[in-house]
């Protein structure tokens, strides 16, 4: 899990890369959930929160400029 403070220390390119990784992970977890191979159902919720947190920090950086 990424804290907002840790994300604020990253640059915009790193945040974009992290967002892409999180979306890919979310897609994989959703596929595993549909096939019944996902062990923890809360993993999807945690990833969604991380995506939202990352987008929030990206928008903060965008609005500062």
Biopython code that builds the backbone (N, CA, C, O; Angstrom):
import numpy as np
from Bio.PDB.StructureBuilder import StructureBuilder

atoms = [
    (1, "UNK", "N", (0.849, -1.173, 0.000)),
    (1, "UNK", "CA", (0.000, 0.000, 0.000)),
    (1, "UNK", "C", (0.895, 1.237, 0.000)),
    (1, "UNK", "O", (1.897, 1.291, 0.714)),
    (2, "UNK", "N", (0.532, 2.203, -0.788)),
    (2, "UNK", "CA", (1.309, 3.427, -0.903)),
    (2, "UNK", "C", (0.632, 4.537, -0.120)),
    (2, "UNK", "O", (-0.569, 4.772, -0.251)),
    (3, "UNK", "N", (1.423, 5.209, 0.690)),
    (3, "UNK", "CA", (0.887, 6.351, 1.400)),
    (3, "UNK", "C", (0.994, 7.572, 0.506)),
    (3, "UNK", "O", (1.866, 7.641, -0.361)),
    (4, "UNK", "N", (0.116, 8.527, 0.715)),
    (4, "UNK", "CA", (0.105, 9.728, -0.115)),
    (4, "UNK", "C", (1.421, 10.488, 0.013)),
    (4, "UNK", "O", (1.892, 11.079, -0.958)),
    (5, "UNK", "N", (2.013, 10.476, 1.199)),
    (5, "UNK", "CA", (3.284, 11.180, 1.404)),
    (5, "UNK", "C", (4.377, 10.575, 0.536)),
    (5, "UNK", "O", (5.199, 11.297, -0.028)),
    (6, "UNK", "N", (4.388, 9.248, 0.429)),
    (6, "UNK", "CA", (5.378, 8.575, -0.410)),
    (6, "UNK", "C", (5.140, 8.901, -1.881)),
    (6, "UNK", "O", (6.089, 9.078, -2.645)),
    (7, "UNK", "N", (3.878, 8.980, -2.270)),
    (7, "UNK", "CA", (3.547, 9.273, -3.658)),
    (7, "UNK", "C", (3.895, 10.709, -4.025)),
    (7, "UNK", "O", (4.296, 10.982, -5.157)),
    (8, "UNK", "N", (3.744, 11.624, -3.080)),
    (8, "UNK", "CA", (4.062, 13.026, -3.356)),
    (8, "UNK", "C", (5.548, 13.229, -3.619)),
    (8, "UNK", "O", (5.936, 14.193, -4.280)),
    (9, "UNK", "N", (6.373, 12.337, -3.112)),
    (9, "UNK", "CA", (7.814, 12.437, -3.318)),
    (9, "UNK", "C", (8.214, 11.993, -4.722)),
    (9, "UNK", "O", (9.325, 12.281, -5.166)),
    (10, "UNK", "N", (7.330, 11.301, -5.419)),
    (10, "UNK", "CA", (7.629, 10.807, -6.761)),
    (10, "UNK", "C", (7.354, 11.881, -7.807)),
    (10, "UNK", "O", (6.577, 12.807, -7.575)),
    (11, "UNK", "N", (7.993, 11.743, -8.945)),
    (11, "UNK", "CA", (7.751, 12.643, -10.068)),
    (11, "UNK", "C", (6.533, 12.206, -10.856)),
    (11, "UNK", "O", (5.976, 11.136, -10.611)),
    (12, "UNK", "N", (6.121, 13.031, -11.800)),
    (12, "UNK", "CA", (4.913, 12.721, -12.569)),
    (12, "UNK", "C", (5.103, 11.488, -13.448)),
    (12, "UNK", "O", (4.170, 10.706, -13.631)),
    (13, "UNK", "N", (6.305, 11.311, -13.992)),
    (13, "UNK", "CA", (6.559, 10.120, -14.816)),
    (13, "UNK", "C", (6.469, 8.851, -13.977)),
    (13, "UNK", "O", (5.918, 7.842, -14.417)),
    (14, "UNK", "N", (7.016, 8.911, -12.767)),
    (14, "UNK", "CA", (6.969, 7.749, -11.879)),
    (14, "UNK", "C", (5.540, 7.448, -11.452)),
    (14, "UNK", "O", (5.147, 6.286, -11.340)),
    (15, "UNK", "N", (4.762, 8.507, -11.215)),
    (15, "UNK", "CA", (3.362, 8.313, -10.829)),
    (15, "UNK", "C", (2.563, 7.683, -11.970)),
    (15, "UNK", "O", (1.723, 6.812, -11.743)),
    (16, "UNK", "N", (2.831, 8.127, -13.185)),
    (16, "UNK", "CA", (2.146, 7.559, -14.347)),
    (16, "UNK", "C", (2.488, 6.086, -14.507)),
    (16, "UNK", "O", (1.622, 5.267, -14.814)),
    (17, "UNK", "N", (3.755, 5.758, -14.297)),
    (17, "UNK", "CA", (4.188, 4.361, -14.387)),
    (17, "UNK", "C", (3.538, 3.521, -13.295)),
    (17, "UNK", "O", (3.090, 2.402, -13.549)),
    (18, "UNK", "N", (3.487, 4.062, -12.079)),
    (18, "UNK", "CA", (2.874, 3.344, -10.955)),
    (18, "UNK", "C", (1.384, 3.122, -11.212)),
    (18, "UNK", "O", (0.847, 2.059, -10.898)),
    (19, "UNK", "N", (0.722, 4.124, -11.784)),
    (19, "UNK", "CA", (-0.699, 3.999, -12.096)),
    (19, "UNK", "C", (-0.928, 2.883, -13.109)),
    (19, "UNK", "O", (-1.869, 2.100, -12.974)),
    (20, "UNK", "N", (-0.083, 2.811, -14.108)),
    (20, "UNK", "CA", (-0.191, 1.741, -15.102)),
    (20, "UNK", "C", (-0.008, 0.372, -14.481)),
    (20, "UNK", "O", (-0.722, -0.572, -14.820)),
    (21, "UNK", "N", (0.953, 0.262, -13.568)),
    (21, "UNK", "CA", (1.190, -1.011, -12.886)),
    (21, "UNK", "C", (-0.012, -1.403, -12.034)),
    (21, "UNK", "O", (-0.414, -2.566, -12.011)),
    (22, "UNK", "N", (-0.583, -0.418, -11.332)),
    (22, "UNK", "CA", (-1.735, -0.703, -10.480)),
    (22, "UNK", "C", (-2.937, -1.155, -11.309)),
    (22, "UNK", "O", (-3.651, -2.079, -10.919)),
    (23, "UNK", "N", (-3.159, -0.509, -12.446)),
    (23, "UNK", "CA", (-4.284, -0.894, -13.300)),
    (23, "UNK", "C", (-4.085, -2.294, -13.864)),
    (23, "UNK", "O", (-5.041, -3.059, -13.985)),
    (24, "UNK", "N", (-2.856, -2.627, -14.205)),
    (24, "UNK", "CA", (-2.562, -3.969, -14.712)),
    (24, "UNK", "C", (-2.800, -5.010, -13.611)),
    (24, "UNK", "O", (-3.373, -6.070, -13.863)),
    (25, "UNK", "N", (-2.358, -4.696, -12.398)),
    (25, "UNK", "CA", (-2.558, -5.597, -11.267)),
    (25, "UNK", "C", (-4.046, -5.777, -10.978)),
    (25, "UNK", "O", (-4.495, -6.885, -10.686)),
    (26, "UNK", "N", (-4.810, -4.688, -11.060)),
    (26, "UNK", "CA", (-6.252, -4.766, -10.832)),
    (26, "UNK", "C", (-6.907, -5.682, -11.860)),
    (26, "UNK", "O", (-7.775, -6.486, -11.518)),
    (27, "UNK", "N", (-6.493, -5.559, -13.114)),
    (27, "UNK", "CA", (-7.046, -6.413, -14.161)),
    (27, "UNK", "C", (-6.740, -7.886, -13.870)),
    (27, "UNK", "O", (-7.607, -8.744, -14.033)),
    (28, "UNK", "N", (-5.518, -8.173, -13.442)),
    (28, "UNK", "CA", (-5.131, -9.546, -13.129)),
    (28, "UNK", "C", (-5.942, -10.091, -11.958)),
    (28, "UNK", "O", (-6.388, -11.238, -11.984)),
    (29, "UNK", "N", (-6.131, -9.259, -10.926)),
    (29, "UNK", "CA", (-6.895, -9.700, -9.763)),
    (29, "UNK", "C", (-8.364, -9.944, -10.121)),
    (29, "UNK", "O", (-8.978, -10.893, -9.634)),
    (30, "UNK", "N", (-8.917, -9.091, -10.967)),
    (30, "UNK", "CA", (-10.306, -9.291, -11.389)),
    (30, "UNK", "C", (-10.450, -10.600, -12.153)),
    (30, "UNK", "O", (-11.426, -11.328, -11.970)),
    (31, "UNK", "N", (-9.480, -10.896, -13.007)),
    (31, "UNK", "CA", (-9.509, -12.151, -13.750)),
    (31, "UNK", "C", (-9.424, -13.333, -12.791)),
    (31, "UNK", "O", (-10.152, -14.314, -12.944)),
    (32, "UNK", "N", (-8.536, -13.241, -11.804)),
    (32, "UNK", "CA", (-8.399, -14.316, -10.820)),
    (32, "UNK", "C", (-9.681, -14.477, -10.011)),
    (32, "UNK", "O", (-10.066, -15.598, -9.679)),
    (33, "UNK", "N", (-10.342, -13.372, -9.692)),
    (33, "UNK", "CA", (-11.588, -13.442, -8.930)),
    (33, "UNK", "C", (-12.676, -14.149, -9.739)),
    (33, "UNK", "O", (-13.454, -14.932, -9.191)),
    (34, "UNK", "N", (-12.727, -13.873, -11.032)),
    (34, "UNK", "CA", (-13.740, -14.508, -11.886)),
    (34, "UNK", "C", (-13.485, -16.000, -12.051)),
    (34, "UNK", "O", (-14.427, -16.783, -12.171)),
    (35, "UNK", "N", (-12.218, -16.394, -12.057)),
    (35, "UNK", "CA", (-11.900, -17.811, -12.211)),
    (35, "UNK", "C", (-11.843, -18.533, -10.868)),
    (35, "UNK", "O", (-11.651, -19.748, -10.823)),
    (36, "UNK", "N", (-12.007, -17.790, -9.777)),
    (36, "UNK", "CA", (-12.028, -18.404, -8.455)),
    (36, "UNK", "C", (-10.660, -18.680, -7.869)),
    (36, "UNK", "O", (-10.547, -19.439, -6.906)),
    (37, "UNK", "N", (-9.624, -18.085, -8.420)),
    (37, "UNK", "CA", (-8.271, -18.347, -7.937)),
    (37, "UNK", "C", (-7.725, -17.246, -7.032)),
    (37, "UNK", "O", (-6.602, -17.357, -6.540)),
    (38, "UNK", "N", (-8.495, -16.192, -6.807)),
    (38, "UNK", "CA", (-8.050, -15.099, -5.949)),
    (38, "UNK", "C", (-8.265, -15.497, -4.496)),
    (38, "UNK", "O", (-9.382, -15.825, -4.094)),
    (39, "UNK", "N", (-7.196, -15.466, -3.712)),
    (39, "UNK", "CA", (-7.276, -15.917, -2.323)),
    (39, "UNK", "C", (-7.910, -14.867, -1.419)),
    (39, "UNK", "O", (-8.751, -15.200, -0.583)),
    (40, "UNK", "N", (-7.521, -13.607, -1.575)),
    (40, "UNK", "CA", (-8.065, -12.558, -0.720)),
    (40, "UNK", "C", (-8.925, -11.619, -1.548)),
    (40, "UNK", "O", (-8.436, -10.962, -2.467)),
    (41, "UNK", "N", (-10.184, -11.562, -1.223)),
    (41, "UNK", "CA", (-11.121, -10.715, -1.960)),
    (41, "UNK", "C", (-10.857, -9.235, -1.702)),
    (41, "UNK", "O", (-11.210, -8.393, -2.528)),
    (42, "UNK", "N", (-10.249, -8.911, -0.580)),
    (42, "UNK", "CA", (-9.993, -7.512, -0.252)),
    (42, "UNK", "C", (-8.857, -6.916, -1.075)),
    (42, "UNK", "O", (-8.651, -5.702, -1.048)),
    (43, "UNK", "N", (-8.122, -7.739, -1.800)),
    (43, "UNK", "CA", (-7.001, -7.239, -2.603)),
    (43, "UNK", "C", (-7.493, -6.270, -3.671)),
    (43, "UNK", "O", (-6.822, -5.278, -3.955)),
    (44, "UNK", "N", (-8.642, -6.537, -4.260)),
    (44, "UNK", "CA", (-9.192, -5.654, -5.294)),
    (44, "UNK", "C", (-9.522, -4.294, -4.689)),
    (44, "UNK", "O", (-9.239, -3.257, -5.289)),
    (45, "UNK", "N", (-10.109, -4.301, -3.522)),
    (45, "UNK", "CA", (-10.468, -3.055, -2.844)),
    (45, "UNK", "C", (-9.221, -2.233, -2.523)),
    (45, "UNK", "O", (-9.215, -1.015, -2.703)),
    (46, "UNK", "N", (-8.183, -2.887, -2.056)),
    (46, "UNK", "CA", (-6.943, -2.197, -1.705)),
    (46, "UNK", "C", (-6.308, -1.572, -2.944)),
    (46, "UNK", "O", (-5.820, -0.444, -2.891)),
    (47, "UNK", "N", (-6.313, -2.295, -4.046)),
    (47, "UNK", "CA", (-5.724, -1.773, -5.284)),
    (47, "UNK", "C", (-6.526, -0.580, -5.791)),
    (47, "UNK", "O", (-5.950, 0.396, -6.272)),
    (48, "UNK", "N", (-7.852, -0.651, -5.686)),
    (48, "UNK", "CA", (-8.683, 0.478, -6.107)),
    (48, "UNK", "C", (-8.367, 1.723, -5.280)),
    (48, "UNK", "O", (-8.318, 2.831, -5.814)),
    (49, "UNK", "N", (-8.154, 1.541, -3.989)),
    (49, "UNK", "CA", (-7.805, 2.666, -3.123)),
    (49, "UNK", "C", (-6.446, 3.245, -3.513)),
    (49, "UNK", "O", (-6.259, 4.462, -3.515)),
    (50, "UNK", "N", (-5.508, 2.372, -3.840)),
    (50, "UNK", "CA", (-4.185, 2.834, -4.265)),
    (50, "UNK", "C", (-4.272, 3.613, -5.576)),
    (50, "UNK", "O", (-3.582, 4.617, -5.750)),
    (51, "UNK", "N", (-5.116, 3.153, -6.496)),
    (51, "UNK", "CA", (-5.304, 3.868, -7.759)),
    (51, "UNK", "C", (-5.885, 5.254, -7.488)),
    (51, "UNK", "O", (-5.417, 6.244, -8.050)),
    (52, "UNK", "N", (-6.889, 5.325, -6.642)),
    (52, "UNK", "CA", (-7.509, 6.608, -6.314)),
    (52, "UNK", "C", (-6.506, 7.540, -5.645)),
    (52, "UNK", "O", (-6.470, 8.735, -5.940)),
    (53, "UNK", "N", (-5.698, 6.999, -4.751)),
    (53, "UNK", "CA", (-4.689, 7.795, -4.058)),
    (53, "UNK", "C", (-3.661, 8.340, -5.048)),
    (53, "UNK", "O", (-3.253, 9.498, -4.956)),
    (54, "UNK", "N", (-3.250, 7.501, -5.989)),
    (54, "UNK", "CA", (-2.276, 7.917, -6.997)),
    (54, "UNK", "C", (-2.860, 9.002, -7.896)),
    (54, "UNK", "O", (-2.185, 9.986, -8.200)),
    (55, "UNK", "N", (-4.104, 8.829, -8.320)),
    (55, "UNK", "CA", (-4.750, 9.841, -9.157)),
    (55, "UNK", "C", (-4.911, 11.163, -8.414)),
    (55, "UNK", "O", (-4.771, 12.231, -9.010)),
    (56, "UNK", "N", (-5.200, 11.097, -7.128)),
    (56, "UNK", "CA", (-5.341, 12.305, -6.323)),
    (56, "UNK", "C", (-4.032, 13.077, -6.280)),
    (56, "UNK", "O", (-4.020, 14.295, -6.459)),
    (57, "UNK", "N", (-2.934, 12.374, -6.044)),
    (57, "UNK", "CA", (-1.627, 13.029, -5.984)),
    (57, "UNK", "C", (-1.259, 13.599, -7.353)),
    (57, "UNK", "O", (-0.692, 14.689, -7.438)),
    (58, "UNK", "N", (-1.578, 12.870, -8.421)),
    (58, "UNK", "CA", (-1.296, 13.372, -9.771)),
    (58, "UNK", "C", (-2.073, 14.659, -10.045)),
    (58, "UNK", "O", (-1.534, 15.597, -10.633)),
    (59, "UNK", "N", (-3.336, 14.706, -9.622)),
    (59, "UNK", "CA", (-4.143, 15.915, -9.816)),
    (59, "UNK", "C", (-3.634, 17.066, -8.961)),
    (59, "UNK", "O", (-3.675, 18.218, -9.394)),
    (60, "UNK", "N", (-3.154, 16.776, -7.750)),
    (60, "UNK", "CA", (-2.567, 17.815, -6.907)),
    (60, "UNK", "C", (-1.365, 18.436, -7.602)),
    (60, "UNK", "O", (-1.223, 19.659, -7.636)),
    (61, "UNK", "N", (-0.504, 17.596, -8.153)),
    (61, "UNK", "CA", (0.685, 18.091, -8.845)),
    (61, "UNK", "C", (0.299, 18.894, -10.089)),
    (61, "UNK", "O", (0.921, 19.911, -10.397)),
    (62, "UNK", "N", (-0.721, 18.434, -10.792)),
    (62, "UNK", "CA", (-1.181, 19.125, -12.001)),
    (62, "UNK", "C", (-1.736, 20.505, -11.653)),
    (62, "UNK", "O", (-1.480, 21.473, -12.369)),
    (63, "UNK", "N", (-2.487, 20.600, -10.567)),
    (63, "UNK", "CA", (-3.102, 21.864, -10.172)),
    (63, "UNK", "C", (-2.106, 22.842, -9.565)),
    (63, "UNK", "O", (-2.375, 24.043, -9.529)),
    (64, "UNK", "N", (-0.969, 22.362, -9.091)),
    (64, "UNK", "CA", (0.051, 23.246, -8.530)),
    (64, "UNK", "C", (0.748, 24.051, -9.614)),
    (64, "UNK", "O", (1.238, 25.152, -9.363)),
    (65, "UNK", "N", (0.791, 23.500, -10.816)),
    (65, "UNK", "CA", (1.511, 24.171, -11.911)),
    (65, "UNK", "C", (0.787, 25.341, -12.456)),
    (65, "UNK", "O", (1.276, 25.996, -13.376)),
]
sb = StructureBuilder()
sb.init_structure("model")
sb.init_model(0)
sb.init_chain("A")
sb.init_seg("    ")
for serial, (resi, resn, name, xyz) in enumerate(atoms, 1):
    if name == "N":
        sb.init_residue(resn, " ", resi, " ")
    sb.init_atom(name, np.array(xyz, "f"), 0.0, 1.0, " ", f" {name:<3s}", serial, name[0])
structure = sb.get_structure()
